[in-house]
Amino acid sequence: MKFPTYRNKYYQITAIDEYSRKRILKIVKEKSTYETSKFLETLEREMGFKINTIQVDNGYEFVNDPEKTNKTSIFQKSQTKWE
């Protein structure tokens, strides 16, 4: 799918249900732990069930860059929630 970007960068967040193989996509303007956690919270609310496990590749949308901040990301804090 194409859409005008007007020289802005956009990123895609994808969630795949392992059982049904259903995919949910969201286009965001920044790749960050904030946008990703917002997406997952909205996904849980709209799908009507809690997410038990997520698989990540340790990209900066899941873990904070240690060269930029020493803050722990929501995924590291909530490891038991999504582990």
N, C-alpha and C positions, 0 to 999 in steps of 0.2 A: 504494500500500500504506500502510495506517495502522497505527501502533503507539503505545502510550502513551509520552509524553515526560516526564511528571512535571516539567514546567516546565524541562526541560533543552533546550539547542539541539543539533541534530545537523546534520551536513553530509554531502553525497553526493559521493563521488569516482567519476568515470566514466572508463573506458578503452574506446576503440573501435578495433578492428582495422580499418584502412582496406581491407584485402583482403577479409576474410570478413564485415565489418560486425558481427562478434560484439562484444557489450557486456558489460563486467564492472563491477559496481557495488559500492561499499563505503560503509557508513554509519559516520561517525566523529564524535567529540565535539568536535573542534577543527579549524579550518581552518588548517593550518600546513604548512611545508615538511617538517617531521619526519614527519607523518602521510602526506603525499603521497609522500615518498621511500620510506617503509616499504611503502606500497601497491605502488609500482612494483617494488621489489626482490622482494616476495612474488609479484607477477604474473609477473615473469621466471622465477622459480624454479618456479612451478606450471604455467606454460604451456610451459616447456621450451625457450624460445628467448630470445635477447637482444633488447631493444627498441632499435631503431636511431634512431628519431626520435619526439619528442613535440611536439605543438603546445600552446602555452600562451597564456593571455591576460594574463600578467604580474600575475595576482592574488597576494595574499599567501600563497597556498598554494604558490607557486612562487618568489617573490622576497621577500626580507625588506623590511619597511617601513623606509625610511631615517630616518624620524623616531623610530623606536624602537630601532634597532640599526645599527651599521656593519658587522656580520658579513655575509659573503658566504654565500648559500644554497647548498645542495648542488647545485642545478640550475645555478647560475652557476659553481661550481667544476668541475662535471662536464659542462660544455657540450659537450665533444667526445664524451662517452659517449652523450648523448641528442640530439645535433644531427643 
